[in-house]
């Protein structure tokens, strides 16, 4: 089963960014939804995770 797991704070942030509900973000990250907005949400989640990893590596 494919899914992108991120912290709830990021879900709230993305819900505000994309003007949608946290449920929409969650379902997009669990690949239940596959709309254009869902694809953008997944792309943004990956960017946030990569940014977090980069911060850990720099420490």
mmCIF file as Biopython writes it, N, C-alpha, C and O atoms, coordinates in Angstrom:
data_model
#
loop_
_atom_site.group_PDB
_atom_site.id
_atom_site.type_symbol
_atom_site.label_atom_id
_atom_site.label_alt_id
_atom_site.label_comp_id
_atom_site.label_asym_id
_atom_site.label_entity_id
_atom_site.label_seq_id
_atom_site.pdbx_PDB_ins_code
_atom_site.Cartn_x
_atom_site.Cartn_y
_atom_site.Cartn_z
_atom_site.occupancy
_atom_site.B_iso_or_equiv
_atom_site.auth_seq_id
_atom_site.auth_asym_id
_atom_site.pdbx_PDB_model_num
ATOM 1   N N  . UNK A ? 1  ? 0.837  -1.180 0.000  1.0 0.0 1  A 1 
ATOM 2   C CA . UNK A ? 1  ? 0.000  0.000  0.000  1.0 0.0 1  A 1 
ATOM 3   C C  . UNK A ? 1  ? 0.885  1.248  0.000  1.0 0.0 1  A 1 
ATOM 4   O O  . UNK A ? 1  ? 1.738  1.411  0.872  1.0 0.0 1  A 1 
ATOM 5   N N  . UNK A ? 2  ? 0.675  2.127  -0.985 1.0 0.0 2  A 1 
ATOM 6   C CA . UNK A ? 2  ? 1.435  3.370  -1.081 1.0 0.0 2  A 1 
ATOM 7   C C  . UNK A ? 2  ? 0.814  4.423  -0.186 1.0 0.0 2  A 1 
ATOM 8   O O  . UNK A ? 2  ? -0.406 4.586  -0.149 1.0 0.0 2  A 1 
ATOM 9   N N  . UNK A ? 3  ? 1.668  5.137  0.536  1.0 0.0 3  A 1 
ATOM 10  C CA . UNK A ? 3  ? 1.212  6.315  1.262  1.0 0.0 3  A 1 
ATOM 11  C C  . UNK A ? 3  ? 2.416  7.138  1.666  1.0 0.0 3  A 1 
ATOM 12  O O  . UNK A ? 3  ? 3.519  6.618  1.834  1.0 0.0 3  A 1 
ATOM 13  N N  . UNK A ? 4  ? 2.191  8.407  1.816  1.0 0.0 4  A 1 
ATOM 14  C CA . UNK A ? 4  ? 3.224  9.323  2.275  1.0 0.0 4  A 1 
ATOM 15  C C  . UNK A ? 4  ? 2.862  9.691  3.707  1.0 0.0 4  A 1 
ATOM 16  O O  . UNK A ? 4  ? 1.772  10.197 3.972  1.0 0.0 4  A 1 
ATOM 17  N N  . UNK A ? 5  ? 3.777  9.436  4.616  1.0 0.0 5  A 1 
ATOM 18  C CA . UNK A ? 5  ? 3.512  9.700  6.033  1.0 0.0 5  A 1 
ATOM 19  C C  . UNK A ? 5  ? 4.254  10.959 6.461  1.0 0.0 5  A 1 
ATOM 20  O O  . UNK A ? 5  ? 5.477  11.045 6.355  1.0 0.0 5  A 1 
ATOM 21  N N  . UNK A ? 6  ? 3.497  11.922 6.942  1.0 0.0 6  A 1 
ATOM 22  C CA . UNK A ? 6  ? 4.088  13.168 7.425  1.0 0.0 6  A 1 
ATOM 23  C C  . UNK A ? 6  ? 3.430  13.552 8.739  1.0 0.0 6  A 1 
ATOM 24  O O  . UNK A ? 6  ? 2.376  13.027 9.099  1.0 0.0 6  A 1 
ATOM 25  N N  . UNK A ? 7  ? 4.055  14.460 9.438  1.0 0.0 7  A 1 
ATOM 26  C CA . UNK A ? 7  ? 3.542  14.937 10.720 1.0 0.0 7  A 1 
ATOM 27  C C  . UNK A ? 7  ? 2.254  15.732 10.504 1.0 0.0 7  A 1 
ATOM 28  O O  . UNK A ? 7  ? 2.061  16.349 9.456  1.0 0.0 7  A 1 
ATOM 29  N N  . UNK A ? 8  ? 1.393  15.708 11.491 1.0 0.0 8  A 1 
ATOM 30  C CA . UNK A ? 8  ? 0.118  16.414 11.421 1.0 0.0 8  A 1 
ATOM 31  C C  . UNK A ? 8  ? 0.254  17.911 11.203 1.0 0.0 8  A 1 
ATOM 32  O O  . UNK A ? 8  ? -0.609 18.533 10.584 1.0 0.0 8  A 1 
ATOM 33  N N  . UNK A ? 9  ? 1.342  18.492 11.714 1.0 0.0 9  A 1 
ATOM 34  C CA . UNK A ? 9  ? 1.564  19.930 11.506 1.0 0.0 9  A 1 
ATOM 35  C C  . UNK A ? 9  ? 1.711  20.248 10.023 1.0 0.0 9  A 1 
ATOM 36  O O  . UNK A ? 9  ? 1.214  21.268 9.544  1.0 0.0 9  A 1 
ATOM 37  N N  . UNK A ? 10 ? 2.396  19.369 9.303  1.0 0.0 10 A 1 
ATOM 38  C CA . UNK A ? 10 ? 2.542  19.567 7.860  1.0 0.0 10 A 1 
ATOM 39  C C  . UNK A ? 10 ? 1.196  19.416 7.155  1.0 0.0 10 A 1 
ATOM 40  O O  . UNK A ? 10 ? 0.917  20.125 6.188  1.0 0.0 10 A 1 
ATOM 41  N N  . UNK A ? 11 ? 0.370  18.500 7.633  1.0 0.0 11 A 1 
ATOM 42  C CA . UNK A ? 11 ? -0.959 18.335 7.026  1.0 0.0 11 A 1 
ATOM 43  C C  . UNK A ? 11 ? -1.779 19.609 7.191  1.0 0.0 11 A 1 
ATOM 44  O O  . UNK A ? 11 ? -2.444 20.057 6.257  1.0 0.0 11 A 1 
ATOM 45  N N  . UNK A ? 12 ? -1.723 20.189 8.391  1.0 0.0 12 A 1 
ATOM 46  C CA . UNK A ? 12 ? -2.453 21.438 8.629  1.0 0.0 12 A 1 
ATOM 47  C C  . UNK A ? 12 ? -1.916 22.559 7.746  1.0 0.0 12 A 1 
ATOM 48  O O  . UNK A ? 12 ? -2.684 23.336 7.179  1.0 0.0 12 A 1 
ATOM 49  N N  . UNK A ? 13 ? -0.600 22.636 7.635  1.0 0.0 13 A 1 
ATOM 50  C CA . UNK A ? 13 ? 0.027  23.660 6.799  1.0 0.0 13 A 1 
ATOM 51  C C  . UNK A ? 13 ? -0.411 23.514 5.346  1.0 0.0 13 A 1 
ATOM 52  O O  . UNK A ? 13 ? -0.751 24.503 4.697  1.0 0.0 13 A 1 
ATOM 53  N N  . UNK A ? 14 ? -0.405 22.293 4.838  1.0 0.0 14 A 1 
ATOM 54  C CA . UNK A ? 14 ? -0.782 22.076 3.441  1.0 0.0 14 A 1 
ATOM 55  C C  . UNK A ? 14 ? -2.269 22.312 3.221  1.0 0.0 14 A 1 
ATOM 56  O O  . UNK A ? 14 ? -2.663 22.779 2.153  1.0 0.0 14 A 1 
ATOM 57  N N  . UNK A ? 15 ? -3.102 21.999 4.210  1.0 0.0 15 A 1 
ATOM 58  C CA . UNK A ? 15 ? -4.532 22.269 4.082  1.0 0.0 15 A 1 
ATOM 59  C C  . UNK A ? 15 ? -4.765 23.770 3.899  1.0 0.0 15 A 1 
ATOM 60  O O  . UNK A ? 15 ? -5.617 24.181 3.111  1.0 0.0 15 A 1 
ATOM 61  N N  . UNK A ? 16 ? -4.009 24.578 4.626  1.0 0.0 16 A 1 
ATOM 62  C CA . UNK A ? 16 ? -4.122 26.031 4.469  1.0 0.0 16 A 1 
ATOM 63  C C  . UNK A ? 16 ? -3.573 26.479 3.115  1.0 0.0 16 A 1 
ATOM 64  O O  . UNK A ? 16 ? -4.175 27.315 2.442  1.0 0.0 16 A 1 
ATOM 65  N N  . UNK A ? 17 ? -2.426 25.918 2.720  1.0 0.0 17 A 1 
ATOM 66  C CA . UNK A ? 17 ? -1.807 26.294 1.445  1.0 0.0 17 A 1 
ATOM 67  C C  . UNK A ? 17 ? -2.714 25.990 0.261  1.0 0.0 17 A 1 
ATOM 68  O O  . UNK A ? 17 ? -2.823 26.789 -0.669 1.0 0.0 17 A 1 
ATOM 69  N N  . UNK A ? 18 ? -3.362 24.835 0.299  1.0 0.0 18 A 1 
ATOM 70  C CA . UNK A ? 18 ? -4.177 24.386 -0.832 1.0 0.0 18 A 1 
ATOM 71  C C  . UNK A ? 18 ? -5.663 24.696 -0.649 1.0 0.0 18 A 1 
ATOM 72  O O  . UNK A ? 18 ? -6.487 24.313 -1.480 1.0 0.0 18 A 1 
ATOM 73  N N  . UNK A ? 19 ? -6.002 25.391 0.443  1.0 0.0 19 A 1 
ATOM 74  C CA . UNK A ? 19 ? -7.386 25.783 0.715  1.0 0.0 19 A 1 
ATOM 75  C C  . UNK A ? 19 ? -8.324 24.574 0.642  1.0 0.0 19 A 1 
ATOM 76  O O  . UNK A ? 19 ? -9.300 24.560 -0.108 1.0 0.0 19 A 1 
ATOM 77  N N  . UNK A ? 20 ? -7.993 23.564 1.446  1.0 0.0 20 A 1 
ATOM 78  C CA . UNK A ? 20 ? -8.814 22.358 1.496  1.0 0.0 20 A 1 
ATOM 79  C C  . UNK A ? 20 ? -8.803 21.830 2.929  1.0 0.0 20 A 1 
ATOM 80  O O  . UNK A ? 20 ? -8.165 22.417 3.803  1.0 0.0 20 A 1 
ATOM 81  N N  . UNK A ? 21 ? -9.495 20.743 3.167  1.0 0.0 21 A 1 
ATOM 82  C CA . UNK A ? 21 ? -9.557 20.174 4.511  1.0 0.0 21 A 1 
ATOM 83  C C  . UNK A ? 21 ? -8.353 19.271 4.778  1.0 0.0 21 A 1 
ATOM 84  O O  . UNK A ? 21 ? -7.671 18.828 3.855  1.0 0.0 21 A 1 
ATOM 85  N N  . UNK A ? 22 ? -8.114 19.015 6.046  1.0 0.0 22 A 1 
ATOM 86  C CA . UNK A ? 22 ? -7.052 18.084 6.429  1.0 0.0 22 A 1 
ATOM 87  C C  . UNK A ? 22 ? -7.385 16.694 5.903  1.0 0.0 22 A 1 
ATOM 88  O O  . UNK A ? 22 ? -6.489 15.941 5.523  1.0 0.0 22 A 1 
ATOM 89  N N  . UNK A ? 23 ? -8.656 16.355 5.879  1.0 0.0 23 A 1 
ATOM 90  C CA . UNK A ? 23 ? -9.091 15.063 5.344  1.0 0.0 23 A 1 
ATOM 91  C C  . UNK A ? 23 ? -8.694 14.921 3.871  1.0 0.0 23 A 1 
ATOM 92  O O  . UNK A ? 23 ? -8.254 13.853 3.447  1.0 0.0 23 A 1 
ATOM 93  N N  . UNK A ? 24 ? -8.848 15.981 3.104  1.0 0.0 24 A 1 
ATOM 94  C CA . UNK A ? 24 ? -8.451 15.949 1.692  1.0 0.0 24 A 1 
ATOM 95  C C  . UNK A ? 24 ? -6.952 15.723 1.566  1.0 0.0 24 A 1 
ATOM 96  O O  . UNK A ? 24 ? -6.506 14.943 0.725  1.0 0.0 24 A 1 
ATOM 97  N N  . UNK A ? 25 ? -6.176 16.404 2.402  1.0 0.0 25 A 1 
ATOM 98  C CA . UNK A ? 25 ? -4.724 16.219 2.388  1.0 0.0 25 A 1 
ATOM 99  C C  . UNK A ? 25 ? -4.391 14.773 2.733  1.0 0.0 25 A 1 
ATOM 100 O O  . UNK A ? 25 ? -3.591 14.137 2.048  1.0 0.0 25 A 1 
ATOM 101 N N  . UNK A ? 26 ? -5.001 14.257 3.789  1.0 0.0 26 A 1 
ATOM 102 C CA . UNK A ? 26 ? -4.732 12.882 4.225  1.0 0.0 26 A 1 
ATOM 103 C C  . UNK A ? 26 ? -5.078 11.873 3.130  1.0 0.0 26 A 1 
ATOM 104 O O  . UNK A ? 26 ? -4.290 10.971 2.845  1.0 0.0 26 A 1 
ATOM 105 N N  . UNK A ? 27 ? -6.238 12.020 2.525  1.0 0.0 27 A 1 
ATOM 106 C CA . UNK A ? 27 ? -6.658 11.078 1.485  1.0 0.0 27 A 1 
ATOM 107 C C  . UNK A ? 27 ? -5.767 11.192 0.248  1.0 0.0 27 A 1 
ATOM 108 O O  . UNK A ? 27 ? -5.548 10.205 -0.454 1.0 0.0 27 A 1 
ATOM 109 N N  . UNK A ? 28 ? -5.260 12.378 -0.016 1.0 0.0 28 A 1 
ATOM 110 C CA . UNK A ? 28 ? -4.329 12.557 -1.131 1.0 0.0 28 A 1 
ATOM 111 C C  . UNK A ? 28 ? -3.008 11.856 -0.844 1.0 0.0 28 A 1 
ATOM 112 O O  . UNK A ? 28 ? -2.430 11.219 -1.724 1.0 0.0 28 A 1 
ATOM 113 N N  . UNK A ? 29 ? -2.534 11.979 0.393  1.0 0.0 29 A 1 
ATOM 114 C CA . UNK A ? 29 ? -1.269 11.349 0.772  1.0 0.0 29 A 1 
ATOM 115 C C  . UNK A ? 29 ? -1.383 9.830  0.848  1.0 0.0 29 A 1 
ATOM 116 O O  . UNK A ? 29 ? -0.383 9.124  0.718  1.0 0.0 29 A 1 
ATOM 117 N N  . UNK A ? 30 ? -2.592 9.329  1.057  1.0 0.0 30 A 1 
ATOM 118 C CA . UNK A ? 30 ? -2.824 7.876  1.076  1.0 0.0 30 A 1 
ATOM 119 C C  . UNK A ? 30 ? -3.184 7.350  -0.312 1.0 0.0 30 A 1 
ATOM 120 O O  . UNK A ? 30 ? -3.527 6.178  -0.466 1.0 0.0 30 A 1 
ATOM 121 N N  . UNK A ? 31 ? -3.104 8.220  -1.322 1.0 0.0 31 A 1 
ATOM 122 C CA . UNK A ? 31 ? -3.378 7.865  -2.719 1.0 0.0 31 A 1 
ATOM 123 C C  . UNK A ? 31 ? -4.815 7.386  -2.941 1.0 0.0 31 A 1 
ATOM 124 O O  . UNK A ? 31 ? -5.076 6.610  -3.860 1.0 0.0 31 A 1 
ATOM 125 N N  . UNK A ? 32 ? -5.740 7.844  -2.106 1.0 0.0 32 A 1 
ATOM 126 C CA . UNK A ? 32 ? -7.157 7.553  -2.334 1.0 0.0 32 A 1 
ATOM 127 C C  . UNK A ? 32 ? -7.675 8.496  -3.413 1.0 0.0 32 A 1 
ATOM 128 O O  . UNK A ? 32 ? -8.406 8.089  -4.315 1.0 0.0 32 A 1 
ATOM 129 N N  . UNK A ? 33 ? -7.281 9.775  -3.303 1.0 0.0 33 A 1 
ATOM 130 C CA . UNK A ? 33 ? -7.643 10.768 -4.308 1.0 0.0 33 A 1 
ATOM 131 C C  . UNK A ? 33 ? -6.499 10.892 -5.306 1.0 0.0 33 A 1 
ATOM 132 O O  . UNK A ? 33 ? -5.330 10.756 -4.944 1.0 0.0 33 A 1 
ATOM 133 N N  . UNK A ? 34 ? -6.848 11.154 -6.578 1.0 0.0 34 A 1 
ATOM 134 C CA . UNK A ? 34 ? -5.805 11.271 -7.597 1.0 0.0 34 A 1 
ATOM 135 C C  . UNK A ? 34 ? -6.060 12.453 -8.535 1.0 0.0 34 A 1 
ATOM 136 O O  . UNK A ? 34 ? -5.732 12.393 -9.720 1.0 0.0 34 A 1 
ATOM 137 N N  . UNK A ? 35 ? -6.639 13.509 -8.006 1.0 0.0 35 A 1 
ATOM 138 C CA . UNK A ? 35 ? -6.905 14.698 -8.816 1.0 0.0 35 A 1 
ATOM 139 C C  . UNK A ? 35 ? -5.614 15.495 -9.003 1.0 0.0 35 A 1 
ATOM 140 O O  . UNK A ? 35 ? -4.575 15.153 -8.440 1.0 0.0 35 A 1 
ATOM 141 N N  . UNK A ? 36 ? -5.693 16.551 -9.791 1.0 0.0 36 A 1 
ATOM 142 C CA . UNK A ? 36 ? -4.531 17.419 -9.988 1.0 0.0 36 A 1 
ATOM 143 C C  . UNK A ? 36 ? -4.092 18.037 -8.662 1.0 0.0 36 A 1 
ATOM 144 O O  . UNK A ? 36 ? -2.898 18.134 -8.379 1.0 0.0 36 A 1 
ATOM 145 N N  . UNK A ? 37 ? -5.068 18.455 -7.851 1.0 0.0 37 A 1 
ATOM 146 C CA . UNK A ? 37 ? -4.748 19.027 -6.544 1.0 0.0 37 A 1 
ATOM 147 C C  . UNK A ? 37 ? -4.064 17.984 -5.665 1.0 0.0 37 A 1 
ATOM 148 O O  . UNK A ? 37 ? -3.127 18.309 -4.935 1.0 0.0 37 A 1 
ATOM 149 N N  . UNK A ? 38 ? -4.519 16.745 -5.728 1.0 0.0 38 A 1 
ATOM 150 C CA . UNK A ? 38 ? -3.907 15.671 -4.936 1.0 0.0 38 A 1 
ATOM 151 C C  . UNK A ? 38 ? -2.461 15.444 -5.344 1.0 0.0 38 A 1 
ATOM 152 O O  . UNK A ? 38 ? -1.597 15.211 -4.498 1.0 0.0 38 A 1 
ATOM 153 N N  . UNK A ? 39 ? -2.204 15.513 -6.628 1.0 0.0 39 A 1 
ATOM 154 C CA . UNK A ? 39 ? -0.830 15.345 -7.115 1.0 0.0 39 A 1 
ATOM 155 C C  . UNK A ? 39 ? 0.057  16.486 -6.620 1.0 0.0 39 A 1 
ATOM 156 O O  . UNK A ? 39 ? 1.215  16.266 -6.265 1.0 0.0 39 A 1 
ATOM 157 N N  . UNK A ? 40 ? -0.484 17.704 -6.596 1.0 0.0 40 A 1 
ATOM 158 C CA . UNK A ? 40 ? 0.269  18.848 -6.086 1.0 0.0 40 A 1 
ATOM 159 C C  . UNK A ? 40 ? 0.513  18.712 -4.585 1.0 0.0 40 A 1 
ATOM 160 O O  . UNK A ? 40 ? 1.584  19.070 -4.095 1.0 0.0 40 A 1 
ATOM 161 N N  . UNK A ? 41 ? -0.475 18.196 -3.857 1.0 0.0 41 A 1 
ATOM 162 C CA . UNK A ? 41 ? -0.322 17.977 -2.418 1.0 0.0 41 A 1 
ATOM 163 C C  . UNK A ? 41 ? 0.799  16.968 -2.161 1.0 0.0 41 A 1 
ATOM 164 O O  . UNK A ? 41 ? 1.635  17.185 -1.283 1.0 0.0 41 A 1 
ATOM 165 N N  . UNK A ? 42 ? 0.823  15.880 -2.911 1.0 0.0 42 A 1 
ATOM 166 C CA . UNK A ? 42 ? 1.881  14.878 -2.746 1.0 0.0 42 A 1 
ATOM 167 C C  . UNK A ? 42 ? 3.252  15.459 -3.090 1.0 0.0 42 A 1 
ATOM 168 O O  . UNK A ? 42 ? 4.243  15.174 -2.419 1.0 0.0 42 A 1 
ATOM 169 N N  . UNK A ? 43 ? 3.295  16.266 -4.127 1.0 0.0 43 A 1 
ATOM 170 C CA . UNK A ? 43 ? 4.552  16.903 -4.524 1.0 0.0 43 A 1 
ATOM 171 C C  . UNK A ? 43 ? 5.049  17.823 -3.408 1.0 0.0 43 A 1 
ATOM 172 O O  . UNK A ? 43 ? 6.236  17.824 -3.081 1.0 0.0 43 A 1 
ATOM 173 N N  . UNK A ? 44 ? 4.147  18.596 -2.834 1.0 0.0 44 A 1 
ATOM 174 C CA . UNK A ? 44 ? 4.510  19.519 -1.746 1.0 0.0 44 A 1 
ATOM 175 C C  . UNK A ? 44 ? 4.961  18.745 -0.508 1.0 0.0 44 A 1 
ATOM 176 O O  . UNK A ? 44 ? 5.904  19.158 0.167  1.0 0.0 44 A 1 
ATOM 177 N N  . UNK A ? 45 ? 4.302  17.636 -0.206 1.0 0.0 45 A 1 
ATOM 178 C CA . UNK A ? 45 ? 4.690  16.815 0.941  1.0 0.0 45 A 1 
ATOM 179 C C  . UNK A ? 45 ? 6.113  16.293 0.763  1.0 0.0 45 A 1 
ATOM 180 O O  . UNK A ? 45 ? 6.899  16.285 1.710  1.0 0.0 45 A 1 
ATOM 181 N N  . UNK A ? 46 ? 6.436  15.866 -0.432 1.0 0.0 46 A 1 
ATOM 182 C CA . UNK A ? 46 ? 7.791  15.375 -0.711 1.0 0.0 46 A 1 
ATOM 183 C C  . UNK A ? 46 ? 8.810  16.499 -0.544 1.0 0.0 46 A 1 
ATOM 184 O O  . UNK A ? 46 ? 9.901  16.275 -0.020 1.0 0.0 46 A 1 
ATOM 185 N N  . UNK A ? 47 ? 8.458  17.709 -0.988 1.0 0.0 47 A 1 
ATOM 186 C CA . UNK A ? 47 ? 9.358  18.855 -0.828 1.0 0.0 47 A 1 
ATOM 187 C C  . UNK A ? 47 ? 9.606  19.147 0.649  1.0 0.0 47 A 1 
ATOM 188 O O  . UNK A ? 47 ? 10.742 19.393 1.057  1.0 0.0 47 A 1 
ATOM 189 N N  . UNK A ? 48 ? 8.540  19.118 1.449  1.0 0.0 48 A 1 
ATOM 190 C CA . UNK A ? 48 ? 8.682  19.379 2.879  1.0 0.0 48 A 1 
ATOM 191 C C  . UNK A ? 48 ? 9.544  18.318 3.555  1.0 0.0 48 A 1 
ATOM 192 O O  . UNK A ? 48 ? 10.366 18.638 4.415  1.0 0.0 48 A 1 
ATOM 193 N N  . UNK A ? 49 ? 9.361  17.069 3.172  1.0 0.0 49 A 1 
ATOM 194 C CA . UNK A ? 49 ? 10.159 15.989 3.752  1.0 0.0 49 A 1 
ATOM 195 C C  . UNK A ? 49 ? 11.624 16.102 3.343  1.0 0.0 49 A 1 
ATOM 196 O O  . UNK A ? 49 ? 12.514 15.866 4.160  1.0 0.0 49 A 1 
ATOM 197 N N  . UNK A ? 50 ? 11.881 16.460 2.092  1.0 0.0 50 A 1 
ATOM 198 C CA . UNK A ? 50 ? 13.263 16.623 1.635  1.0 0.0 50 A 1 
ATOM 199 C C  . UNK A ? 50 ? 13.940 17.784 2.363  1.0 0.0 50 A 1 
ATOM 200 O O  . UNK A ? 50 ? 15.125 17.715 2.689  1.0 0.0 50 A 1 
ATOM 201 N N  . UNK A ? 51 ? 13.182 18.845 2.613  1.0 0.0 51 A 1 
ATOM 202 C CA . UNK A ? 51 ? 13.705 19.993 3.345  1.0 0.0 51 A 1 
ATOM 203 C C  . UNK A ? 51 ? 14.065 19.586 4.775  1.0 0.0 51 A 1 
ATOM 204 O O  . UNK A ? 51 ? 15.093 20.006 5.305  1.0 0.0 51 A 1 
ATOM 205 N N  . UNK A ? 52 ? 13.224 18.775 5.387  1.0 0.0 52 A 1 
ATOM 206 C CA . UNK A ? 52 ? 13.479 18.304 6.746  1.0 0.0 52 A 1 
ATOM 207 C C  . UNK A ? 52 ? 14.721 17.405 6.791  1.0 0.0 52 A 1 
ATOM 208 O O  . UNK A ? 52 ? 15.532 17.510 7.711  1.0 0.0 52 A 1 
ATOM 209 N N  . UNK A ? 53 ? 14.864 16.538 5.815  1.0 0.0 53 A 1 
ATOM 210 C CA . UNK A ? 53 ? 16.035 15.659 5.746  1.0 0.0 53 A 1 
ATOM 211 C C  . UNK A ? 53 ? 17.304 16.487 5.570  1.0 0.0 53 A 1 
ATOM 212 O O  . UNK A ? 53 ? 18.315 16.213 6.217  1.0 0.0 53 A 1 
ATOM 213 N N  . UNK A ? 54 ? 17.261 17.484 4.714  1.0 0.0 54 A 1 
ATOM 214 C CA . UNK A ? 54 ? 18.427 18.339 4.487  1.0 0.0 54 A 1 
ATOM 215 C C  . UNK A ? 54 ? 18.840 19.047 5.777  1.0 0.0 54 A 1 
ATOM 216 O O  . UNK A ? 54 ? 20.031 19.206 6.044  1.0 0.0 54 A 1 
ATOM 217 N N  . UNK A ? 55 ? 17.867 19.468 6.569  1.0 0.0 55 A 1 
ATOM 218 C CA . UNK A ? 55 ? 18.168 20.137 7.836  1.0 0.0 55 A 1 
ATOM 219 C C  . UNK A ? 55 ? 18.840 19.172 8.810  1.0 0.0 55 A 1 
ATOM 220 O O  . UNK A ? 55 ? 19.725 19.573 9.565  1.0 0.0 55 A 1 
ATOM 221 N N  . UNK A ? 56 ? 18.434 17.923 8.798  1.0 0.0 56 A 1 
ATOM 222 C CA . UNK A ? 56 ? 19.033 16.919 9.684  1.0 0.0 56 A 1 
ATOM 223 C C  . UNK A ? 56 ? 20.469 16.632 9.257  1.0 0.0 56 A 1 
ATOM 224 O O  . UNK A ? 56 ? 21.357 16.513 10.101 1.0 0.0 56 A 1 
ATOM 225 N N  . UNK A ? 57 ? 20.696 16.523 7.967  1.0 0.0 57 A 1 
ATOM 226 C CA . UNK A ? 57 ? 22.034 16.219 7.449  1.0 0.0 57 A 1 
ATOM 227 C C  . UNK A ? 57 ? 23.007 17.348 7.769  1.0 0.0 57 A 1 
ATOM 228 O O  . UNK A ? 57 ? 24.176 17.090 8.056  1.0 0.0 57 A 1 
ATOM 229 N N  . UNK A ? 58 ? 22.547 18.587 7.723  1.0 0.0 58 A 1 
ATOM 230 C CA . UNK A ? 58 ? 23.406 19.744 7.975  1.0 0.0 58 A 1 
ATOM 231 C C  . UNK A ? 58 ? 23.828 19.850 9.430  1.0 0.0 58 A 1 
ATOM 232 O O  . UNK A ? 58 ? 24.841 20.484 9.727  1.0 0.0 58 A 1 
ATOM 233 N N  . UNK A ? 59 ? 23.088 19.254 10.334 1.0 0.0 59 A 1 
ATOM 234 C CA . UNK A ? 59 ? 23.405 19.361 11.770 1.0 0.0 59 A 1 
ATOM 235 C C  . UNK A ? 59 ? 24.636 18.657 12.128 1.0 0.0 59 A 1 
ATOM 236 O O  . UNK A ? 59 ? 25.031 18.657 13.294 1.0 0.0 59 A 1 
#
